[in-house]
Amino acid sequence: MEILDKLAKFYGITIDQIVHMGKEVPKEITVEDKTASEQLRLLSELDEKEKSIIYSMIDCMLTKKKFKDFFYNNVAGL
């Protein structure tokens, strides 16, 4: 039942709607169209391994951007 609870919460529907879906299918979630707080709420619903992967990817991208900015501002003009 825990999985059904998580699915229901994730898709914003009831367990009954999952079990008796009929023709209704949960909508795909697109994080980009959510507010920052909603994005964080959705990420917090992932299991620990998935969260770790997502946060590692974000850390990597932010580090890469900071390095590019540093390089452009301090080295490229030499």
N, C-alpha and C positions, 0 to 999 in steps of 0.2 A: 504494500500500500504506500510505502514511502516514495516509491518512484512515481506513482500516480499523483501523490500530493505535490511533488516537485514539478511534474509536467503541468498540472492544473495551475499552480502558482506562476510558472514560467510563461504560460500562454494566456493567463488571465481568464481562465474558464474554470468550471466546476469539474469534479471527478465524474459526476453523472454525465456531463457533456462529453467527456473522454470515452466513457464506457458505452454510451448510447449515442454515438456521433451521428449515425445516419449519413447524411450527405455533407454534414459540416466538418470541415477539416481546419485544424488550427492554422492561423495565418503565420507566414514567415516573419520573423522579427528582423528588422533592419536597425542596427544600433545607430547609424548615422542620423536618422531622423528623430532621435530621442534627445532630451535635455541631458546635460552632464550628470545631474543627480540620478536620472533614470538609467543612464548608461552604467553608472557605478552600482546601482541596485541590481541590474541584470547580471553584471559581472560577479557580484557577491553571491549569486545563486548557483554559480558553477561549483563543481567539486574542487578540492584543493589542488590537484594536479593540473586541471584545466586553468585555474586562476594563475598558478605559477607560470605556466606557458605563456599566457596572455601578458602578464606583467613583465616577464623576461623579454618578450618581443617589444613591448612599449619602452622598456629601459634601453634596449639596444637601439631603437630608432631615435630616442631622445639623445643618447650619447653620440650617435652618428651625426645628428643635426648640430649639436653643440660643437663637435669637432670641425664640421664644415664651416660653421659660422666663425669659429676661432681662426681657422686656416684662411678664410676669405678676408677677415679683418686684420690679421697680423702677419701673414706670410705671403699671400698672393700679391701684395703691393710692393714687395721688395725688388 
